[in-house]
């Protein structure tokens, strides 16, 4: 797959080669004019003193996707068409067109797994105020036990899913970011319809670590659980900071950073969880067997479901490391 960019990317960056390429190359689009009067008309040469690139060369950037999963769904497929970087100040906009568009089943990217949207793409140095992921609604859907449903993405094909910055890229810098789609917060119901209102967080991959652990069998079969099935309704929530009293997704002060479903390790029979891409620091993790009661309604917003949490403990995450936090 080629990510054709409007300011450097798959094609040549020589300023005298730009006009024909911009006009004729499939998948290469015109950057919209800037409100400050600077036109983003095409490729900026790395030798252009006004481009902000400098003689040292542009930055190389990778952008990956991961997922915090949701209950009951068998798959949640999102089709990405473009990635836009909106420049601040004198930095021009950059648009990457994914040719062909990339479809990703977010439910296949739980824990520390991710998939690439951009890999080592050339981006002019400067400050970008926002990243936008342009989503093709016609190619996006959710599969449930009741069947396959269209996944409506308001403004997904126009302004896209927005990731606020700022993001500053420096000369000769190589950076990799991962965007976490929190499906538990993002997929909402509106009557018979399902809507994706993306709740996203972005991290630098060299600044994050992961949490993993096993769960005591007694947590999964406790009498307070709505059923005795260890494969339903179980999730681990992670909260920013030590000593946090866990709460559900209800719009109050305490909200989870992300969540993880529980998986059976068939080799040893343990139930385990895995939470990836957390910035270094202190966290509180907690288990609930009522996760499938968590409701986010399109009309009412987050609904207070008063989930019960057990196995609460603290854990410290270090960059580049996997912290073990078994729950009892």
Secondary structure, 3 states (H helix, E strand, C coil): CEEEECCCCCCCCCHHHHHHHHHHCCCCCCCCCCCCCCCCCCCCCCCCCCCCCCCCCCEEEEEEEEEECCCCCCEEEEEEEEEEEEECCCCCCEEEEEEEEEEEEHHHCCCCCCEEEEEEEEECCEEEEEEEEEEEEEEEEEEECCEEEEEECCCCCCCCEEEEEEEEECCCCEEEEEEEEEHHHHEEEECCEEEECCCEEEEEHHHEEEEEEEECHHHHCCCCCCCCCCCCCCEEEEEECCCCCCCCCCCCCCCCCEEEECEEECCCCEEEEEEEEEECEEEEEEEECCHHHCCEECCCEECCCCCCCEEEEEEEECCCCEEECCEC
